[in-house]
Structures are given as structure tokens and as C-alpha cells.
Amino acid sequence: MVKSWIDGKIVYLEMEGEFLADELNNETSKWLGTHRDQYVGYMVDISKMTKQTALEQKKAEGYAKKNKSGKLRAVIGKDSATAMLINIYMRFTGAEGVRYFNNKQEAKDWLMSQN
């Protein structure tokens, strides 16, 4: 399940359970369609995510490229194992504008500094 909301210039995405590209695309498309110029990027909290597959990751990055959002993504996780998964994800999918953080404030600061 993906929940999302906008706060200031950041769209927050909270992922819980299995990572499904279609759910993520539905949430990000909602913001792109209505607030595209009002936010700088996404803060994606994956600390409650329980499962992800390479196929779903590739599909999600395909959506991002198709939608041409150009929005940065600060990914929040809980440990170094998750950081390694994000690094693999970026190489596997060719993702750009993605950075991993363990700390929400650092992620927010990074997103805002890129504005």
C-alpha cells in the first residue's frame, strides 16, 4: 500500500507491505497531474516495505521515465542492507535523481537544497 500527501514543496510517499509499481505510479501520477510545478521532489519512506522485486523496480522506473516527472527522490530506509538494495536498484534501472538516507531531516534538507 502507498499513501501520499504534500507538505510544502515535498510530496511524501509512505510504502507499506509489498512494493508494487502500479500503486506507486498511481500515487505519483496524482501529484504530477495536479501539482507538478508546486513541489521539488518526493520523500519515499520504504522503512515499512516488506517485499520488492527487480521486475517491479524496473517497471516503476519505466513509469517515472514515461511520465517525465524530472522530480528528485529521497528514499528513506532503516539500515545498510536497504541502502545496498537502493544502489542495486539505481544501477539496474538506470534511475537518476535518487539518493538514499537513514534520516528524514537529512533527506528533506537535500531535497530543498536542490530547488
C-alpha positions, 0 to 999 in steps of 0.5 A: 500500500502507498499513501501520499500527501504534500507538505510544502514543496515535498510530496511524501510517499509512505510504502507499506507491505509489498512494493508494487509499481502500479500503486506507486505510479498511481500515487505519483501520477496524482501529484504530477497531474495536479501539482507538478510545478508546486513541489521539488521532489518526493520523500519515499519512506520504504522503512515499512516495505516488506517485499520488492522485486527487480521486475517491479523496480524496473517497471516503476522506473519505466513509469517515472521515465514515461511520465517525465516527472524530472522530480528528485527522490529521497528514499528513506530506509532503516539500515545498510542492507536497504541502502545496498538494495537502493544502489542495486536498484539505481544501477539496474534501472538506470534511475537518476535523481535518487539518493538514499538516507537513514534520516528524514531531516537529512533527506528533506534538507537535500531535497530543498537544497536542490530547488 
